[in-house]
């Protein structure tokens, strides 16, 4: 049988992901040695990709397993199995508004709610406001959403924050929290069924490691 293929998100989650995998006995020593994006290591083959692509690789069977933030899963709506909450990489989806317009915005939000909302996460934003029954126009941006209210592009933003320091530095305040996000172990449904004997013990060890943190 081929190596178990494990997709890892490059960026802020990678260091903790490697710590977790190392703690449960996987050899990750060759990762980062060079610029290779596919790295074989014993019975496992690691794939390094952008965080936003991890769910796609796992959903479509290009990888059997992956570690990715819950935020990516929420935005992509990928059809994957969430096997464990690994409890690192904590951040929050929030709705934020300019601090000096917060009271006016709250009034609009609670009653009429016709707002322009800038975000890199249109699916999350649309779903949130739909559930709230509030009419909004989503303005998709690729860069810093915090800029949008300052230049008149949008009234509010939906963004992912860790400490909230960037919001504060740009005179924005949290209106409400949509959801929290941490790193998740995910699997392709077909791979999980076919290779459950390999995957299940790994899931158990990673879940135990996360619980002991």
Protein Blocks (a to p, Z undefined) as FASTA:
>chain_A
ZZddddddehjklmmmmmmmmmnopafklgokamcfbdcehjbccddddfklmmmmmmno
pafbdcddfklmmmnopacddfbdehiaiacddddddfklmmmmmmmmmmnopacdddfb
lmlmmmmmmmnopacdddddfbdfklmmmnopambdcdddfklmmmmmnopacfbdfbdc
dddddddfklmmmmmmmmmmmmmmmmmmmmmZZ
